[in-house]
């Protein structure tokens, strides 16, 4: 592996789960990591866990001024910005389209797609302004954005949007040496997914649809992010990388099972 020692990296949603795991791995290899999120107490605990000089900034990625400030803070801390892991996201709707509340649907799109757009916009502009210009942006997608997972329409549509946004950004910013790729995790055993990965009908359904029949780990995704951030992937851009035990080869999970 080529060194990322001294890389300035911003991780959004870095207080828990995959974001925290990626931040820990990147910092352990010498990167100067700044995490951001909306809950300060969680961020404080996370930087203690990450160690290696990690810092935090409170920011809501859906508020343009706040994510712009987070990008600037990460740059100031490290002296430059080499990479962003645009990890923040989530779902505020689960269920049938016929019963979906418009506000919950909009909020899910805003949190995932609009928040990622704002992160790319300000991160890429800053990277392009540096001398020398260049950098890597890794966005957070999902298998639900690539093939239908029943009862996840808002989340899946938002993640599909992120995959296409990633391609547009890769095409636009390539001339500035900025690479943009997404990761598409499958089911990962972290705090958010613990109620599913603990077992039950839905987890059984997941396992039946994975050639490598196990839940993923935070480390599985963090290693993929590390590869896309680092010099090893310097000729890779516009890719939507599935890290899901082969789940994308079969059908999506049926979240209706959570209600049965």
N, C-alpha and C positions, 0 to 999 in steps of 0.2 A: 504494500500500500504506500502511495506517495503521502508525504506529510501534509497535514492541515494545521500545523503549529502556527499560531499567530493569526489564523483566519478570524475575521470579524463576522459573527453569525447571529442573526435574529431568529428566534423560534417563537411563533405566535401560538397561543394556547399551550405554553410550556410549563404550566403548573401541575399538570397531571398526565397520566396515561402515556400515549405514544409521544406526545410533545416533550414530556419530562424525560422519557427514556432516550429520545434522540438527543436532547440537550446534554444529558449525562455522558453519553457516548462521545459526542463531539468535544465536550469540554475535557474529557479524560485524555483526548488525543491532542490537546494543546490549543484548541480553538478558544477564542475570547467570545463567550456566549452571553447574549442578553435574551431573556425570556419576557414575554408580555402576556397579559390576560386581564380579566376584569376584577379579580378578587385578590386584594393585596395580601391578606393573611396567607392564602394558598401560595402565592408567589414567593413570599418570604421563606416559607417552609421549603419550597422547591429549591431555591438558590442555596440554602444550607445543605440540602441533600446532594445537589450537583457539585458544589465546591469548586475548586480550581478557578476562583475569581469570578464566577458567574454573577451577573447582576440582573435586575428586573426593572420593568417599567409598567405601570398600570395603563392599559389601553383597551378600548373596545374597537375591534377591527372594522365594525360597521360605521364608525364615526371617522370621517376622513381626516380631520385635524389630529385625532388621537393616534391613528396608525402612522400618519406622517411624522408625528413627534417621536413615536417609538423607533421608526427607521433612523431618524436623526440621532436619537440617543444611542442606539447600538453602534452607529458609525463613530460617534464621539468617544465612546468607551474603548473601542478597538483601534481607532485611528483610520479605519476604512471599513467598508462593508463588502465582504466576499460572497456571502450566501445568506439566503433566507429559507427557512422551512415554514411555509404558510400552512400551518397545521390546524389552526382554530376552526371550529365548526360544530355541528350538532344537528339534532332534529327536534322540532317542536310540534311535529305532527306524525301520527301513526294511525293507519286505518284506511278504510275504503275512500276512494275519491268522492263517491256519492255523499258521504257524510263529512267531508273535509270543511273545516272553517277557513275562510279566506285569509283571516289575520294570521293563523298558525302557518298556513301554506306560505304566505308572503314572508313571514319572519324566518322560516327555514331557508328560503331562497336568499334572503338578505344576509343571514349569518354566514352561509357557506359561499355562495357565488359572489355577491356584492363585496363581502369582506375580503375574499381572495383577490378580486379585481383591484380593490383599493391597495392591498398589500403589494401586489405586483406593480401597480402604477407608480407608487412612490419608491419602492425598492429598486425597480429597474431604472428609473430616472436618476436616482442617486448613483447607482453602479455605473451608468453611462457617463456621468460627469466626472468620475474619478480618473486619475492618471496612474497607471494605465487603466482603461475601462475594462469591464468584464465582470463576470460572477455567475453564480448558479442560484436559481430559484426552484425549489421543490414544493409543489402544491399537494394538498391532501384530497384525494378522490376516494372512491370506494367501488367495490364490485357492484354495489347497488346502482352505480351510475353507468355500468357497462351492460348489465343484463337485469331483467326485472326481479326484484325481491317483493313478493306480494305484501301489500299494506305499507310500503315505504315510498309512495309516489313523490312526495315533496322532496324528501332527502335524496332519492335516486335522481330526480330531475335536476336538482341543484348540483349533485356530483357529476352528472353528465355534462352540465354546463361548465364545470371546472375543467374537465378533460378537454373540451373544445377551446375554452379560454386559454388553457396552457399551450395549445398548438398555435393559436393566434399570437400569443405573446412571444413564443419561440421564434416564429417567423419574423415578427416586427423587430425584436431586439437582437437578433443574431448578428447583425452588422456591427453591433457594439460589443460583441464577444460575450453576450449574456445568454446562458442556456436556461431553458425552462422545461421542466419535466414534472409529471405527477406520479404519485404512488397510489395504487388501488389495493388497500388492505382487504383481506377477508376477515373472518371473525377472529378477534384478538382477545385474549384473556387479560383484560385490564379492569380498572375500577368500573368503567362505564358499562362494559359488557358482562360483568360478573354475574348478574342475574340469569343470563343466557348460558354462559360457559359453565356454570355450576351444574348444569344438566337439565334434562327435560325434553319435551317433544321437539321444540325448536332446535336445540343443540343436536339432537339425533338427526334431524333433517339436514342440518349443516354438514354433519359428518358423512352422511350418505352421499352428499354431492361433492365431496373432496377426494380426489385420488390419494393425496397425502392426508390421511384421515385423522387430523388432530387440530385443535385450536392453535392459532398463531400466538406468538409472544410479542411483547413490546420490543424485545431485542431483534426479532426477525425484521420488523419494520424499520427500526433504527439503523440496522446495518445497510438496508437498501437506501435509506436517506443519506447515510455516510458516503456510499458509493456515488450517488448522484451529486452530492456536494463537492466531492473531491476531484483532484486532477485526473484520476483514473477514467472518468467519464467525460473527458474534455471534448470529445467529438460526438456526444449524444445530446440531442435536444428535440423537443416536441414529442417525447415518448410518454405513453400512459402505461406504467409498469405494474402489472398484477403481482402482488405478493400475498398469495391466498391458498397455497397448498393445491393449486390446480382447480379451485372452485369454478373459475371462469370457463372451464371445459364442459361444465354440466349446467344445471339450472340454478336460479337464485333460490334463496331460502324463503320459506313461507311464513311470514310473520303473523298470519292469521292464527297460527298455532298458539300464539301467546294468549289468545282469547278463548281457547277451547279447552 
